[in-house]
Amino acid sequence: MPLSEGAIKCPIFQTSTFVFRTAEEGKAHFELAYGLRDPNPGEEMGLIYSRLNNPDLEVLEERLTLWDGAEACASFDSGMSAISTTLFEFLRPGDVLLHSNPLYGGTMHLISGILTQFGIEALGFNAEMEENDLVALIERSGKKDRLAMIFLETPGNPTNCLTDLTAMRRIADLFSTPEKRIIVAVDNTYLGPVFQHPLQFGADLVLYSATKYIGGHSDVIAGACLGSAALIHRVKTLRTFLGTMAGPWTAWLLLRSLETLKLRMEQQTENAWVIARYLAQHPKVERVHYLGLLDESDGRRYEIYKRQCLSPGAMVAFEVKGGEKEAFVFLNHLHIPKLAVSLGSTESLAQHPATMTHAGIPPQERASMGITPNLVRLSIGIENVEDLIWDIGQALDAVEEVNAHAAPRPALIMDLL
Ligand SMILES: *Cc1c(COP(=O)(O)O)cnc(C)c1O
């Protein structure tokens, strides 16, 4: 980068505006920014003002495209600003947004509490619904002609439920017309960008809370949207006018995080595997929700997992025997995983979905999503896995036996590694 005096790392361009060398250059930059003419061969849009573009953002966006094999990327100052800017760009009053359930709480509120105020209707479906049933649901709704976007989150938070992306593309195509292509957008925060690439399965847009794995250190809030150059051009245009772009310091932090992204996600996954297997054989655990534990007996879910996920990732949910009381005893006795929401960071985190991240969902709906009072969600970090197992073991020891029978001792760590 000639601008940076040979620095091995991209400097932070903490500047709001950029100097034009001549008035003619300034004119040329604005011609491209406003799309007043096509670029000459080799001509790129020059730097104008940091709400439109900034070197740190551009370097970050180019690097992020590599993981998903996307043509272009727009970076944002939060996952929610990436999601809200994208939804506002592609939805208009009267449109219907079809979405999987459950969704991230902020996204759900945006859809049902805010988009509805702009005349955009939502139609939700259970994330694991069969393709034929979903087609029937759309037909029956009487809204198929207004369908504009399918918004998905897979694996679903917190239970790791899976949605078949290829089937969702088929459904989008089924209801698209030559004039209107129904856009498939996937929030890939849980497994991406390393372990799942939705664009390969027919998605048009991939969204991230870069606060999670991409940032990876619980020290920055950021987001991203990726897809074709044409769609991202639209997203970036609205981003310019909403002002939801990432700042240079945020982009710089993410550039640093990207260098260890794969190492972190691989180590986190390795730890999660060991912990999931430990939990699965623990007498005080009723059920473990972890993609790595799926096998042929799980049928369609296993088939989707094998086809579209490259790894089970590092999010583990499990049900403690008992109810909320037992789950709270477990959480209150943890020392190493911290009791906090968010996920994907180097440190392990634990939380209680029914009363925390998913507290806003009506109890009956929550139960139908498998978010039970005894469910605990763990985001596994990069700590020494033996320390984590020790800590989880002692916190489970603190949970009172729900049925009075003496439990066999859990396996030793040596058997699990
Ligand atoms: C955290 C999260 C978001 C929101 O991202 P922010 O960076 O907090 O704005 C969206 N989707 C998923 C799946 C998330 O986990």
Ligand as a Chemical Component Dictionary entry (heavy atoms), coordinates in Angstrom:
data_LIG
# 
_chem_comp.id                   LIG 
_chem_comp.type                 NON-POLYMER 
_chem_comp.pdbx_formal_charge   0 
_chem_comp.three_letter_code    LIG 
# 
loop_
_chem_comp_atom.comp_id 
_chem_comp_atom.atom_id 
_chem_comp_atom.alt_atom_id 
_chem_comp_atom.type_symbol 
_chem_comp_atom.charge 
_chem_comp_atom.model_Cartn_x 
_chem_comp_atom.model_Cartn_y 
_chem_comp_atom.model_Cartn_z 
_chem_comp_atom.pdbx_ordinal 
LIG C1 C1 C 0 -25.288 -10.892 17.881 1  
LIG C2 C2 C 0 -26.057 -11.297 16.713 2  
LIG C3 C3 C 0 -26.662 -10.347 15.878 3  
LIG C4 C4 C 0 -26.600 -8.864  16.155 4  
LIG O1 O1 O 0 -25.288 -8.384  16.020 5  
LIG P1 P1 P 0 -24.713 -7.091  16.799 6  
LIG O2 O2 O 0 -23.293 -7.062  16.345 7  
LIG O3 O3 O 0 -24.895 -7.328  18.253 8  
LIG O4 O4 O 0 -25.498 -5.915  16.331 9  
LIG C5 C5 C 0 -27.358 -10.802 14.778 10 
LIG N1 N1 N 0 -27.482 -12.111 14.515 11 
LIG C6 C6 C 0 -26.916 -13.055 15.287 12 
LIG C7 C7 C 0 -27.081 -14.495 14.943 13 
LIG C8 C8 C 0 -26.199 -12.684 16.424 14 
LIG O5 O5 O 0 -25.675 -13.615 17.211 15 
# 
loop_
_chem_comp_bond.comp_id 
_chem_comp_bond.atom_id_1 
_chem_comp_bond.atom_id_2 
_chem_comp_bond.value_order 
_chem_comp_bond.pdbx_ordinal 
LIG C1 C2 SING 1  
LIG C2 C3 SING 2  
LIG C2 C8 DOUB 3  
LIG C3 C4 SING 4  
LIG C3 C5 DOUB 5  
LIG C4 O1 SING 6  
LIG O1 P1 SING 7  
LIG P1 O2 DOUB 8  
LIG P1 O3 SING 9  
LIG P1 O4 SING 10 
LIG C5 N1 SING 11 
LIG N1 C6 DOUB 12 
LIG C6 C7 SING 13 
LIG C6 C8 SING 14 
LIG C8 O5 SING 15 
# 
